[in-house]
Amino acid sequence: MRSTFVLLLGMLAVQGSVLAGQLAERVAQIKPAVVGVGLVAPLATVSHQLKGTGFVIGNGQYVVTNDHVVNVEVPDNIKYHLAVFAGHGRKPQIIAVEQVIKDEEHDLALLKISKTLPAVTLGQASAVVPDGTDLAVTGFPIGGILGLYPATHKGIVAAYTPNIIAAKNTSQISEQFLQRLRNPIMVYQLDVIAYPGNSGSPVYNVETGEVFAVINKVFVKETKESAITHPSGITYAIPVEHVIRLAHKHYIPLL
């Protein structure tokens, strides 16, 4: 009995080591394609602002992120430019954004950039990743305060579920809200910790390395500030099928 127990522990240790090694390989594969998305204003006191995360697709000249990451308000008296921050460390490469293609319904944006970067591999548009699948998320959870250093968090797919958030009061029940109830968009609910800076981060299958979703939002238990100090561990992501559909609509090549 004792020898069987020891053998079982040994098998579990080996299995855990294999999974850890596999994840390390996937992170190394994904990181070069992960970029920061933000604003550049050479004449401002704070010249660089990282607003979220993005990842490169297709021929290496398009970046996927959230619409809410690029749809930010800026002071009228300062001229800001939308930019992508590539590379790693305290002096990232600043790449100009030449075109912005939006899908507000699914909170997605495609950014055409002026240089070519390594790209991720996208999953199939028609495939739904099963509950319990091991995943990882790589992005910039707390922004670029210390430089461009992407961080990875791992978790599992918790559910493939309608994207519906209950109204807090009757004033929030609009025609648009009712339309979402009638025709809900399906999203992934993830059991993984993410933060505001993770918006636009790629969600990828640890086993295959394919990106199957884009981090969209986190469930906030109390206030927006508590999303950083007391994260819920419940994160939502937009299926990659909507990225593929948006790219095809605008004749963007996906390799």
Helices and strands as residue ranges (DSSP letters): H 2-30, G 31-33, E 34-40, E 48-57, E 62-65, H 67-70, E 81-86, E 93-103, G 104-106, E 108-113, E 134-139, E 151-162, G 170-172, H 175-182, E 186-191, G 196-198, E 202-205, E 211-218, H 226-229, E 234-239, H 241-249
